[in-house]
Amino acid sequence: MRNTNQNTRPTLVTGGTGKTGRRVAERLHELGHPVRVGSRSGTPPFSWEDPATWEPALEGVGDLYLSYQPDLAVPGAPESVGRFARAAADLGVRRIVLLSGRGEEGALAAERAVAGAGAEWTVVRCSFFAQNFSESFLLPQVLAGELALPVGGVREPFVDAGDIADVAVAALTGKGHAGVVHEVTGPRALSFADAAAELSAATGRTVRYTDLTHEEFAAALAEEGLPPELGDLFSVLLDGRNTHTADGVQEALGRPPKDFAVFAREAAATGVWNP
C-alpha cells in the first residue's frame, strides 16, 4: 500500500459525467474534496472498455466512487468490476463506494467482488432512477406525451439521483458506512401510469401511459437505435420484485428521500420537458 496522505488524495468518480457521478463530483467539490472525473474526456482518460486506462486513472487516488457502464447486469460486468476494485486496492485506494441495482444477479455478484477486493467498501443499491424521465432514455417519451412501456401495473419506488449522490458522498467522506449496504428508494411505489399522472400535473400537459408487449418494446428500441439491454431491464427488473420501499436514505442521511412528485415539479421548473 502507498503511504500518501489520504487527505490530499483525490476521489476518483467513475461515470463522472453521468446522472449520479456528476452529482457526486459536484458535492465533493462543494465540500472541498479534490476530485478526479473518470470519463473518456477526463485527465487522464478512463474507459471501462480499455483496461489500459484503469491504472493511470487510479494512480494517487484516495477513494473511489464506482459506477459501471452500461449496467452491472450485462455479461462480464462483475468480472470487470472485481478486477478494477482489486487494482484500486492494490494501488492504495482506501474505500470504494459501489453504485448497484436492486434485484440483479449481476449486481449482487459485483457487490461480492468489491467486498472481496481488499479495500473498505460501501454499496449504494438503488431503485429505478427518477431522472430516467428527465435525463435519459424516457425523456423523448415524456416530451411526446406518452410513456409506452411493457410494465403493466407494476409499481416502482423511483429514487432521486440527488439522494443517491448524497448517500454516496456520506459514505465517501463520513464514518459508519464501512461494510454497509444502503438500499435507497423513493418514499412510495408508483406505477408508470401514476408517474405519468405526476408528470402531467407538473408540466401542465397530458402525459399518458400505454402498455406494450415486450416484443413491441424491443421493436421500438431497435427503431430508435437504443441498446437492446433496455428491454432486459424492463422484462427482468420491472416484474414486481422491486416494488417494496427501503430506508437507505433515512439510515445514511437522517432524512426522508425525495418524493417523485417533488422531483417532477423541480425538473419541470428547469424547462427540460418543454416541447
C-alpha positions as a LaTeX table, in Angstrom:
\begin{tabular}{lrrr}
\hline
Residue & $x$ (\AA) & $y$ (\AA) & $z$ (\AA) \\
\hline
Met1 & 0.00 & 0.00 & 0.00 \\
Arg2 & 1.13 & 3.56 & $-0.70$ \\
Asn3 & 1.65 & 5.95 & 2.22 \\
Thr4 & 0.46 & 9.13 & 0.51 \\
Asn5 & $-1.58$ & 11.42 & 2.77 \\
Gln6 & $-5.22$ & 10.41 & 2.22 \\
Asn7 & $-6.50$ & 13.94 & 2.96 \\
Thr8 & $-4.84$ & 15.35 & $-0.16$ \\
Arg9 & $-5.59$ & 12.46 & $-2.48$ \\
Pro10 & $-8.45$ & 12.86 & $-4.95$ \\
Thr11 & $-11.58$ & 10.78 & $-5.12$ \\
Leu12 & $-11.95$ & 9.06 & $-8.49$ \\
Val13 & $-15.56$ & 9.32 & $-9.67$ \\
Thr14 & $-16.15$ & 6.85 & $-12.48$ \\
Gly15 & $-19.11$ & 7.79 & $-14.63$ \\
Gly16 & $-18.24$ & 11.30 & $-13.52$ \\
Thr17 & $-20.35$ & 12.92 & $-16.25$ \\
Gly18 & $-23.40$ & 10.67 & $-15.70$ \\
Lys19 & $-26.59$ & 11.05 & $-13.68$ \\
Thr20 & $-25.13$ & 10.10 & $-10.31$ \\
Gly21 & $-21.41$ & 10.62 & $-10.92$ \\
Arg22 & $-21.86$ & 14.24 & $-11.94$ \\
Arg23 & $-23.77$ & 14.93 & $-8.76$ \\
Val24 & $-21.24$ & 13.08 & $-6.59$ \\
Ala25 & $-18.39$ & 15.10 & $-8.12$ \\
Glu26 & $-20.25$ & 18.38 & $-7.62$ \\
Arg27 & $-20.97$ & 17.62 & $-3.97$ \\
Leu28 & $-17.39$ & 16.61 & $-3.26$ \\
His29 & $-16.15$ & 19.84 & $-4.88$ \\
Glu30 & $-18.54$ & 21.85 & $-2.71$ \\
Leu31 & $-17.14$ & 20.11 & 0.39 \\
Gly32 & $-13.59$ & 20.96 & $-0.66$ \\
His33 & $-12.52$ & 17.44 & $-1.60$ \\
Pro34 & $-10.27$ & 17.01 & $-4.64$ \\
Val35 & $-11.97$ & 15.05 & $-7.41$ \\
Arg36 & $-10.76$ & 13.18 & $-10.47$ \\
Val37 & $-13.50$ & 12.63 & $-13.04$ \\
Gly38 & $-13.32$ & 9.17 & $-14.58$ \\
Ser39 & $-14.52$ & 9.51 & $-18.17$ \\
Arg40 & $-13.19$ & 9.28 & $-21.72$ \\
Ser41 & $-12.70$ & 13.06 & $-21.66$ \\
Gly42 & $-11.11$ & 13.04 & $-18.18$ \\
Thr43 & $-7.48$ & 13.67 & $-17.27$ \\
Pro44 & $-6.19$ & 11.03 & $-17.56$ \\
Pro45 & $-8.90$ & 9.46 & $-19.74$ \\
Phe46 & $-10.78$ & 6.47 & $-18.37$ \\
Ser47 & $-12.82$ & 3.83 & $-20.18$ \\
Trp48 & $-14.32$ & 0.59 & $-18.91$ \\
Glu49 & $-13.70$ & $-0.90$ & $-22.35$ \\
Asp50 & $-9.94$ & $-0.17$ & $-22.19$ \\
Pro51 & $-8.25$ & $-1.70$ & $-19.11$ \\
Ala52 & $-5.03$ & 0.09 & $-20.06$ \\
Thr53 & $-6.67$ & 3.31 & $-18.80$ \\
Trp54 & $-7.53$ & 1.92 & $-15.37$ \\
Glu55 & $-4.22$ & 2.14 & $-13.53$ \\
Pro56 & $-3.38$ & 5.68 & $-14.71$ \\
Ala57 & $-6.83$ & 6.83 & $-13.56$ \\
Leu58 & $-6.35$ & 5.14 & $-10.17$ \\
Glu59 & $-2.79$ & 6.35 & $-9.56$ \\
Gly60 & $-2.66$ & 8.53 & $-6.44$ \\
Val61 & $-6.37$ & 8.15 & $-5.67$ \\
Gly62 & $-7.60$ & 8.01 & $-2.07$ \\
Asp63 & $-11.24$ & 6.96 & $-2.50$ \\
Leu64 & $-13.37$ & 5.64 & $-5.36$ \\
Tyr65 & $-16.97$ & 6.05 & $-6.49$ \\
Leu66 & $-17.52$ & 3.06 & $-8.73$ \\
Ser67 & $-20.31$ & 3.39 & $-11.29$ \\
Tyr68 & $-20.10$ & 0.75 & $-14.03$ \\
Gln69 & $-21.32$ & 1.35 & $-17.57$ \\
Pro70 & $-23.53$ & 0.28 & $-19.23$ \\
Asp71 & $-25.03$ & $-1.77$ & $-16.39$ \\
Leu72 & $-23.97$ & $-4.33$ & $-13.80$ \\
Ala73 & $-26.47$ & $-6.76$ & $-15.31$ \\
Val74 & $-24.58$ & $-7.13$ & $-18.60$ \\
Pro75 & $-22.41$ & $-10.24$ & $-19.09$ \\
Gly76 & $-18.86$ & $-9.77$ & $-17.83$ \\
Ala77 & $-19.67$ & $-6.77$ & $-15.65$ \\
Pro78 & $-18.95$ & $-8.42$ & $-12.27$ \\
Glu79 & $-15.59$ & $-9.67$ & $-13.54$ \\
Ser80 & $-14.59$ & $-6.21$ & $-14.80$ \\
Val81 & $-15.74$ & $-4.54$ & $-11.60$ \\
Gly82 & $-13.86$ & $-7.06$ & $-9.47$ \\
Arg83 & $-10.68$ & $-6.64$ & $-11.46$ \\
Phe84 & $-10.92$ & $-2.85$ & $-11.22$ \\
Ala85 & $-11.68$ & $-2.91$ & $-7.49$ \\
Arg86 & $-8.68$ & $-5.17$ & $-6.84$ \\
Ala87 & $-6.44$ & $-2.85$ & $-8.86$ \\
Ala88 & $-7.73$ & 0.07 & $-6.81$ \\
Ala89 & $-6.98$ & $-1.69$ & $-3.53$ \\
Asp90 & $-3.51$ & $-2.69$ & $-4.73$ \\
Leu91 & $-2.79$ & 0.96 & $-5.56$ \\
Gly92 & $-3.77$ & 2.09 & $-2.08$ \\
Val93 & $-7.36$ & 3.23 & $-2.53$ \\
Arg94 & $-8.83$ & 3.37 & 0.96 \\
Arg95 & $-12.55$ & 3.00 & 0.34 \\
Ile96 & $-14.80$ & 2.05 & $-2.56$ \\
Val97 & $-18.44$ & 3.09 & $-2.84$ \\
Leu98 & $-20.25$ & 0.96 & $-5.43$ \\
Leu99 & $-23.39$ & 2.09 & $-7.24$ \\
Ser100 & $-25.53$ & $-1.04$ & $-7.51$ \\
Gly101 & $-29.03$ & $-2.03$ & $-8.56$ \\
Arg102 & $-31.82$ & $-3.96$ & $-6.88$ \\
Gly103 & $-32.84$ & $-7.41$ & $-7.99$ \\
Glu104 & $-29.95$ & $-8.01$ & $-10.41$ \\
Glu105 & $-27.86$ & $-11.16$ & $-10.04$ \\
Gly106 & $-25.03$ & $-9.42$ & $-11.88$ \\
Ala107 & $-25.20$ & $-6.52$ & $-9.45$ \\
Leu108 & $-25.06$ & $-8.87$ & $-6.46$ \\
Ala109 & $-22.02$ & $-10.61$ & $-7.99$ \\
Ala110 & $-20.35$ & $-7.22$ & $-8.46$ \\
Glu111 & $-21.09$ & $-6.33$ & $-4.85$ \\
Arg112 & $-19.41$ & $-9.54$ & $-3.70$ \\
Ala113 & $-16.39$ & $-8.80$ & $-5.91$ \\
Val114 & $-15.97$ & $-5.32$ & $-4.45$ \\
Ala115 & $-16.38$ & $-6.60$ & $-0.90$ \\
Gly116 & $-13.54$ & $-9.06$ & $-1.51$ \\
Ala117 & $-11.18$ & $-6.63$ & $-3.23$ \\
Gly118 & $-9.24$ & $-5.61$ & $-0.14$ \\
Ala119 & $-10.43$ & $-2.02$ & 0.41 \\
Glu120 & $-13.06$ & $-0.60$ & 2.74 \\
Trp121 & $-16.38$ & $-0.77$ & 0.88 \\
Thr122 & $-19.95$ & 0.50 & 0.87 \\
Val123 & $-22.77$ & $-0.42$ & $-1.52$ \\
Val124 & $-25.44$ & 2.06 & $-2.59$ \\
Arg125 & $-28.14$ & $-0.23$ & $-4.02$ \\
Cys126 & $-30.72$ & 1.77 & $-5.95$ \\
Ser127 & $-34.21$ & 1.50 & $-7.34$ \\
Phe128 & $-35.21$ & 2.93 & $-10.76$ \\
Phe129 & $-33.88$ & 6.49 & $-11.21$ \\
Ala130 & $-36.45$ & 9.28 & $-11.34$ \\
Gln131 & $-34.02$ & 11.10 & $-13.64$ \\
Asn132 & $-34.56$ & 8.45 & $-16.32$ \\
Phe133 & $-37.63$ & 10.55 & $-17.14$ \\
Ser134 & $-35.68$ & 13.81 & $-17.44$ \\
Glu135 & $-32.09$ & 13.00 & $-18.37$ \\
Ser136 & $-32.16$ & 9.63 & $-20.06$ \\
Phe137 & $-33.99$ & 7.26 & $-22.37$ \\
Leu138 & $-37.51$ & 8.16 & $-21.21$ \\
Leu139 & $-37.09$ & 11.89 & $-21.88$ \\
Pro140 & $-38.25$ & 11.66 & $-25.54$ \\
Gln141 & $-41.36$ & 9.77 & $-24.43$ \\
Val142 & $-42.24$ & 12.42 & $-21.85$ \\
Leu143 & $-41.75$ & 15.13 & $-24.49$ \\
Ala144 & $-44.02$ & 13.17 & $-26.84$ \\
Gly145 & $-46.67$ & 12.87 & $-24.12$ \\
Glu146 & $-46.70$ & 9.08 & $-23.99$ \\
Leu147 & $-44.87$ & 6.55 & $-21.83$ \\
Ala148 & $-45.07$ & 3.39 & $-23.94$ \\
Leu149 & $-43.53$ & 0.55 & $-21.92$ \\
Pro150 & $-44.00$ & $-3.17$ & $-21.19$ \\
Val151 & $-44.58$ & $-2.93$ & $-17.43$ \\
Gly152 & $-48.35$ & $-3.08$ & $-16.95$ \\
Gly153 & $-49.33$ & $-2.04$ & $-13.44$ \\
Val154 & $-46.00$ & $-2.88$ & $-11.79$ \\
Arg155 & $-45.09$ & $-0.26$ & $-9.20$ \\
Glu156 & $-41.61$ & 1.10 & $-8.55$ \\
Pro157 & $-40.32$ & 3.41 & $-5.76$ \\
Phe158 & $-38.46$ & 5.79 & $-8.09$ \\
Val159 & $-35.39$ & 7.29 & $-6.40$ \\
Asp160 & $-33.97$ & 10.75 & $-7.00$ \\
Ala161 & $-30.37$ & 10.86 & $-8.27$ \\
Gly162 & $-29.63$ & 13.65 & $-5.81$ \\
Asp163 & $-30.50$ & 11.34 & $-2.92$ \\
Ile164 & $-28.20$ & 8.67 & $-4.39$ \\
Ala165 & $-25.36$ & 11.18 & $-4.64$ \\
Asp166 & $-25.92$ & 12.42 & $-1.08$ \\
Val167 & $-25.73$ & 8.86 & 0.27 \\
Ala168 & $-22.62$ & 8.11 & $-1.78$ \\
Val169 & $-20.86$ & 11.27 & $-0.60$ \\
Ala170 & $-21.74$ & 10.49 & 3.01 \\
Ala171 & $-20.16$ & 7.05 & 2.55 \\
Leu172 & $-17.08$ & 8.53 & 0.86 \\
Thr173 & $-16.46$ & 11.24 & 3.45 \\
Gly174 & $-18.02$ & 10.07 & 6.72 \\
Lys175 & $-17.79$ & 7.33 & 9.28 \\
Gly176 & $-20.04$ & 4.37 & 9.97 \\
His177 & $-20.59$ & 3.25 & 6.36 \\
Ala178 & $-17.85$ & 0.62 & 6.01 \\
Gly179 & $-19.24$ & $-2.79$ & 5.12 \\
Val180 & $-22.78$ & $-1.39$ & 4.83 \\
Val181 & $-25.33$ & $-1.84$ & 2.04 \\
His182 & $-27.52$ & 1.26 & 1.77 \\
Glu183 & $-30.62$ & 0.27 & $-0.20$ \\
Val184 & $-32.08$ & 3.54 & $-1.45$ \\
Thr185 & $-35.55$ & 4.11 & $-2.90$ \\
Gly186 & $-38.15$ & 6.81 & $-3.02$ \\
Pro187 & $-40.74$ & 7.02 & $-0.23$ \\
Arg188 & $-43.60$ & 5.37 & $-2.17$ \\
Ala189 & $-44.08$ & 2.98 & $-5.05$ \\
Leu190 & $-45.86$ & 4.25 & $-8.15$ \\
Ser191 & $-46.99$ & 2.54 & $-11.33$ \\
Phe192 & $-45.77$ & 4.10 & $-14.56$ \\
Ala193 & $-49.35$ & 5.29 & $-15.08$ \\
Asp194 & $-49.08$ & 7.02 & $-11.69$ \\
Ala195 & $-45.76$ & 8.54 & $-12.79$ \\
Ala196 & $-47.40$ & 9.78 & $-15.99$ \\
Ala197 & $-50.10$ & 11.46 & $-13.90$ \\
Glu198 & $-47.46$ & 13.16 & $-11.73$ \\
Leu199 & $-45.62$ & 14.33 & $-14.85$ \\
Ser200 & $-48.89$ & 15.67 & $-16.26$ \\
Ala201 & $-49.53$ & 17.63 & $-13.08$ \\
Ala202 & $-46.00$ & 19.03 & $-13.04$ \\
Thr203 & $-45.86$ & 20.02 & $-16.72$ \\
Gly204 & $-49.44$ & 21.18 & $-17.18$ \\
Arg205 & $-49.92$ & 18.97 & $-20.22$ \\
Thr206 & $-51.06$ & 15.39 & $-20.71$ \\
Val207 & $-48.58$ & 12.54 & $-20.38$ \\
Arg208 & $-50.29$ & 9.16 & $-20.67$ \\
Tyr209 & $-49.16$ & 5.59 & $-20.15$ \\
Thr210 & $-49.56$ & 2.95 & $-22.87$ \\
Asp211 & $-48.82$ & $-0.70$ & $-22.17$ \\
Leu212 & $-46.69$ & $-2.56$ & $-24.73$ \\
Thr213 & $-45.75$ & $-6.19$ & $-25.10$ \\
His214 & $-42.07$ & $-6.97$ & $-24.69$ \\
Glu215 & $-41.91$ & $-7.74$ & $-28.40$ \\
Glu216 & $-43.39$ & $-4.35$ & $-29.29$ \\
Phe217 & $-40.96$ & $-2.64$ & $-26.93$ \\
Ala218 & $-37.97$ & $-4.50$ & $-28.42$ \\
Ala219 & $-39.05$ & $-3.41$ & $-31.90$ \\
Ala220 & $-39.39$ & 0.21 & $-30.71$ \\
Leu221 & $-35.90$ & 0.13 & $-29.19$ \\
Ala222 & $-34.44$ & $-1.18$ & $-32.44$ \\
Glu223 & $-36.25$ & 1.50 & $-34.44$ \\
Glu224 & $-34.85$ & 4.24 & $-32.20$ \\
Gly225 & $-31.34$ & 2.75 & $-32.21$ \\
Leu226 & $-31.38$ & 2.16 & $-28.45$ \\
Pro227 & $-29.49$ & $-0.77$ & $-26.90$ \\
Pro228 & $-31.48$ & $-4.00$ & $-26.57$ \\
Glu229 & $-30.29$ & $-4.28$ & $-22.95$ \\
Leu230 & $-33.03$ & $-1.77$ & $-22.08$ \\
Gly231 & $-35.53$ & $-4.48$ & $-22.96$ \\
Asp232 & $-33.89$ & $-6.78$ & $-20.45$ \\
Leu233 & $-34.14$ & $-4.04$ & $-17.82$ \\
Phe234 & $-37.91$ & $-3.85$ & $-18.22$ \\
Ser235 & $-38.51$ & $-7.59$ & $-18.54$ \\
Val236 & $-36.34$ & $-8.61$ & $-15.59$ \\
Leu237 & $-36.17$ & $-5.78$ & $-13.07$ \\
Leu238 & $-39.65$ & $-4.33$ & $-13.54$ \\
Asp239 & $-41.58$ & $-7.50$ & $-12.85$ \\
Gly240 & $-42.69$ & $-6.61$ & $-9.31$ \\
Arg241 & $-39.65$ & $-7.87$ & $-7.44$ \\
Asn242 & $-38.53$ & $-4.34$ & $-6.53$ \\
Thr243 & $-41.85$ & $-2.77$ & $-5.54$ \\
His244 & $-41.03$ & $-2.54$ & $-1.82$ \\
Thr245 & $-39.53$ & 0.65 & $-0.41$ \\
Ala246 & $-36.33$ & 0.72 & 1.64 \\
Asp247 & $-34.91$ & 3.04 & 4.32 \\
Gly248 & $-31.38$ & 3.57 & 2.96 \\
Val249 & $-31.69$ & 7.34 & 2.56 \\
Gln250 & $-33.06$ & 7.76 & 6.08 \\
Glu251 & $-30.39$ & 5.47 & 7.53 \\
Ala252 & $-27.50$ & 7.19 & 5.79 \\
Leu253 & $-28.63$ & 10.82 & 5.96 \\
Gly254 & $-31.17$ & 11.07 & 8.78 \\
Arg255 & $-33.84$ & 12.48 & 6.46 \\
Pro256 & $-36.54$ & 11.02 & 4.19 \\
Pro257 & $-35.98$ & 10.57 & 0.45 \\
Lys258 & $-37.42$ & 12.95 & $-2.14$ \\
Asp259 & $-40.88$ & 12.10 & $-3.41$ \\
Phe260 & $-41.44$ & 11.63 & $-7.15$ \\
Ala261 & $-43.94$ & 14.50 & $-7.22$ \\
Val262 & $-41.28$ & 16.87 & $-5.84$ \\
Phe263 & $-38.76$ & 15.60 & $-8.40$ \\
Ala264 & $-41.30$ & 16.18 & $-11.18$ \\
Arg265 & $-42.04$ & 19.76 & $-10.11$ \\
Glu266 & $-38.35$ & 20.60 & $-9.78$ \\
Ala267 & $-37.48$ & 19.07 & $-13.16$ \\
Ala268 & $-40.41$ & 20.81 & $-14.85$ \\
Ala269 & $-39.18$ & 24.15 & $-13.49$ \\
Thr270 & $-35.90$ & 23.70 & $-15.39$ \\
Gly271 & $-37.75$ & 23.56 & $-18.71$ \\
Val272 & $-36.41$ & 20.12 & $-19.59$ \\
Trp273 & $-39.90$ & 18.92 & $-20.59$ \\
Asn274 & $-40.88$ & 21.99 & $-22.59$ \\
Pro275 & $-41.81$ & 20.80 & $-26.12$ \\
\hline
\end{tabular}
